[in-house]
Each structure stands twice: as C-alpha cells, then as structure tokens.
Amino acid sequence: MELGSRQIRAARAVRGGVSAGALFVWLVAALPAAAQDNVLGTATLPRDLSPWGMFLNADPVVKAVLIGLAFASLVTWTVWLAKSIEIFFAKRRVRAASKELAGIRSLETVQQLAEIQGEVAQFLGAAAAELRLSPGLVDNEGLKERIASRLERIEASCGRRILRGTGVLATIGATAPFVGLFGTVWGIMNSFIGISKSHTTNLAVVAPGIAEALLATALGLAAAIPAVVIYNMFARSIAGYRAGLGDAAAEVLRLVSRDLERAAAIPAERAPSEPVITRRVRLADAGAAPRGSS
C-alpha cells in the first residue's frame, strides 16, 4: 500500500517536471520572435508621418518627383495671376476702343479721339497704310480686300500674343497625374523591397513606402486639377477677347468702306475740283493720326 502511494507521487512529480520543461522551452522560443517584432516596429516605422516628415524620409527619386510637382503647381498659379491681369486689361482696352469707334462716321474724325489705343489703333493704322499705298487704284473692292487681309493678320497676331504662356497649363494638366503615378509606383516598389529584406510582413515595414506613394499621388492631382480648370477658364476669356477684336476689325472695315463710297460720290455732287485720289490720301492721313497703339 505504501509502495503504491510512493509510485503515484513519483509519477505526478515526473509529469509536473515535463510540463514545466515544456513551458520553459515555449517561452524561450516565443520571446525572440516577440522581441524581433518589437524592434521592427520601433526601428522601421517613421516617427513623423506628416507631409513634411514623409518628404524628408522619402527615397531620392520620390523626393525629385515631389519637388517637380510642387514646382509645376507654383508655375500654374504664377501663370494664372499674370495672364488674368493681362487678359483683363486687354479686354477692357478693346471694349473701350470699340465703343469709341462705333460713334465715328469718318476716318477724318479719328484723330480727335485719343481714347483709341492698343489693338484697335493698329487696325486703323493698317487701314491708313493700305490707303496710302493704293493712290492710283480705282477698284474699291480690291482695296477693301487688302485692308481686310491686313486686319486679319493683326487679329491673328494679337490672338497668338494673348495665348502665350497658356500652353504650359495644358502640359501640366496632362502630365502631372502620370508623374505622381510614377512616384506612387516607386514608393510601392520600395515597400516590397523592404518586405523582402526584413523577411516580415509587419505593417511597420510597408507603411513608409505606401505613405510616400500616396503623397506623390495627392501632389500630382493637386498640380493637375487647377491647371486644367485655369486653362479652360483662359480659353473662354481669350475667345471673348478675340471676338471683340473681330468686332473692332469689322467696324474699321465698314468705316473704310463708307469713306471710300463717300469719296467716290463727292466729286460728282460737291467738289469736282478735288480728285478721288487726293481724298483717299487725306483720309489715310487722318486714319494714321492716333499714336496710342501698343
């Protein structure tokens, strides 16, 4: 009886020793893995995930992409400010000159209007120049066609000048998303490289590259969207400006046509002693009188 009790106590002691040994072995195996995860989490994860902190911790290629997109955004807003001022004053100048031109009955009275400046003054100067170059010609239709051709060239030149600088907005709007996408791809690639080197899928290894990738995407959109909106706004404003130029050119052409018909009718009715050629030159001199053209 006593022998059986001793055997039972010995078996219980053996089982307790085996359980304690197994628990010790498990703790020894688990502690390094937990320590490794803790080290990876504290060593790899950036302390600052603000946009500026992500920029400072970014890969050199991603940094170059972010700097380029920031510069493109700065160019966009600079062009917006400069072209807005230029288009505003150009449209106001054409509108004021066209209003003054609408009240004129003859080129002889143009020299009394100092308000006519800029593009409309160039129209009047071109019409006067063609009148001076055609003193011996009696074909009024050919003369009006040549004047219309001069006015069209001036209108096209003014349109090209006002469009200068808007092409960069179209370029930024078309390319900035793809540049940001390049930074995104590069950041994700760096994330997978970090996973491969650390032999772990811990979020601390993946997070920095993904954050940089998302920052590049956001900055690409921030540069592209305003550029497209501003370009479309300028396209509408410039279309209105060119329409005003067309109206002013048509008014100048009507004024020239009216004077030519009046000059042809005067000799037979009022002043037979003054040839039509002399009246053309006088009208041309009157049309060339404004000096406010720019």
C-alpha positions, 0 to 999 in steps of 0.5 A, a space after each residue: 500500500 505504501 509502495 503504491 502511494 510512493 509510485 503515484 507521487 513519483 509519477 505526478 512529480 515526473 509529469 509536473 517536471 515535463 510540463 514545466 520543461 515544456 513551458 520553459 522551452 515555449 517561452 524561450 522560443 516565443 520571446 525572440 520572435 516577440 522581441 524581433 517584432 518589437 524592434 521592427 516596429 520601433 526601428 522601421 516605422 517613421 516617427 513623423 508621418 506628416 507631409 513634411 516628415 514623409 518628404 524628408 524620409 522619402 527615397 531620392 527619386 520620390 523626393 525629385 518627383 515631389 519637388 517637380 510637382 510642387 514646382 509645376 503647381 507654383 508655375 500654374 498659379 504664377 501663370 494664372 495671376 499674370 495672364 488674368 491681369 493681362 487678359 483683363 486689361 486687354 479686354 477692357 482696352 478693346 471694349 473701350 476702343 470699340 465703343 469709341 469707334 462705333 460713334 465715328 462716321 469718318 476716318 477724318 474724325 479719328 484723330 480727335 479721339 485719343 481714347 483709341 489705343 492698343 489693338 484697335 489703333 493698329 487696325 486703323 493704322 493698317 487701314 491708313 497704310 493700305 490707303 496710302 499705298 493704293 493712290 492710283 487704284 480705282 477698284 474699291 473692292 480690291 482695296 477693301 480686300 487688302 485692308 481686310 487681309 491686313 486686319 486679319 493678320 493683326 487679329 491673328 497676331 494679337 490672338 497668338 500674343 494673348 495665348 502665350 504662356 497658356 500652353 504650359 497649363 495644358 502640359 501640366 494638366 496632362 502630365 502631372 497625374 502620370 508623374 505622381 503615378 510614377 512616384 506612387 509606383 516607386 514608393 510601392 516598389 520600395 515597400 516590397 523591397 523592404 518586405 523582402 529584406 526584413 523577411 516580415 510582413 509587419 505593417 511597420 515595414 510597408 507603411 513608409 513606402 505606401 505613405 510616400 506613394 500616396 503623397 506623390 499621388 495627392 501632389 500630382 492631382 493637386 498640380 493637375 486639377 487647377 491647371 486644367 480648370 485655369 486653362 479652360 477658364 483662359 480659353 473662354 476669356 481669350 475667345 471673348 477677347 478675340 471676338 471683340 477684336 473681330 468686332 473692332 476689325 469689322 467696324 474699321 472695315 465698314 468705316 473704310 468702306 463708307 469713306 471710300 463710297 463717300 469719296 467716290 460720290 463727292 466729286 460728282 455732287 460737291 467738289 469736282 475740283 478735288 480728285 478721288 485720289 487726293 481724298 483717299 490720301 487725306 483720309 489715310 492721313 487722318 486714319 494714321 493720326 492716333 499714336 496710342 497703339 501698343 
